[in-house]
Amino acid sequence: MNDRPLTAAAAWGEPGSSNLPEYTVSELSLALKRSIEDEFGQVRVRGEISGFKRHGSGHCYFALKDSEAVLDAVCWRTTAIRLDLKPEDGMEVVCSGRLTTYPGRSKYQLVVDRIELAGIGALLRLLEERRLRLASEGLFAAERKQKLPFLPAVIGIVTSPTGAVIRDILHRLADRFPRRVLVWPVAVQGEGAAAQIAAAIDGFNRIGTGGPLPRPDLIIVARGGGSLEDLMAFNEEIVVRAAAASAIPLISAVGHESDTTLIDHTSDRRAPTPTAAAEMAVPVRLDLVADLSGKSARLAGSLSRVFSDRRLRLGGLARGLPDPQDLLGAAAQRLDDRSERLRLAILARFAAARQRLDLAASGLRPTTLATDVARARDRFGDVERRLAAAMARALAAKRDATDNFAGRLATHSERHEAMLHRGYVMVLDNTGHVVAEAAKVRPNAALELEFYDGKVGVIAGGSRRPVRRLKPLEGQASLFDGDF
């Protein structure tokens, strides 16, 4: 074996050399490997992915090609799990790595350390393909979107804890309607950002009710503006699926108004800016207070009108009630009559009892008669006192009931008199009953008009003849006279 270094000139020989050294295949392959790795230790190669395959070991094998050449590439498992994107056939990328050879197949290949999309066009094409695929699964359907709560008690915010976004949201919430806020800090761009955002959304949904940490009623996922590459974490499939699976209503506020990410399509509401997300989350407290004051005033006015209508209706019904004194007088007379009858019946009962007692006492022995009579008289006196007390209580109860009824009638009578003082007149027929309908008045019928200070007799005119003055009866005024 030759130990001297092998150079390209030595391997192929100098022009015209006739005495070339001999090398084994392994020596030549090793020399080529060293030469290529020294010359191309770190390179960036742009091309289209072709024949992508992920081996069971986790290593990825594919080829980069352009219109004139093909370069094999390999991405080891430890690198593949850290890639920010998922390689696919037809994707135009820029791969960073080192060039080496594979002596076992006599070929060279690129060992990839990093993969990036090549330009905005390729990135947009990837996002459009991903959007169409997720939309076909129904993740963006309008019927899946939830209604935002009117006034959430707790708001969960998924964003960077050090940026201006969280300060803008908190300041806007304090201005409109202060609420309790839970912040889940995450990285909003770079490696691992998508996994952190998805974990935060899922973590808020895993908080149970009644625990030490309150469950949010609303989630806001927010970050400031940036380039398309900066916002890629919110276009990742893991984030989109976490937002779609959220049982808590979710507002996406990623970037500025012109920026659109895939999480905007699956969220329940998209806000153009983080500040606008805070405005969507809560109403303005002062507006609610003003609206409540207006509705309270309308309610008070409506109740006042209802009470006024009921008061007028009650007054109209009260006018049709009979004179309380008439009802009270008859009831009082019946009470007096029955009280007198009760008193006489009790006295008669006592007299009969005394008579029976005297008859019974006449047959007793003289020695015990006085004692028995005295004892009977004591019992009789006790019964008499109890009956008298019971009778007094019964009479008092009847009087109270009568006084109560009289008070109620007097109250209605006062309302009746108040209506008469206001200029109303009550029409009575010759029997003293109230006439409430014009159809019940016969021509030339004698009527009485009751004013607040007295009654006046009149004669009704005919309804089918022209109205004319009638001569009043002697001692009776006419309806058509100016005064009575």
Order of alpha helices (4+ residues) and beta strands (2+ residues): alpha-alpha-beta-beta-beta-alpha-beta-beta-alpha-beta-alpha-beta-alpha-beta-alpha-beta-alpha-beta-alpha-alpha-alpha-alpha-beta-beta-beta
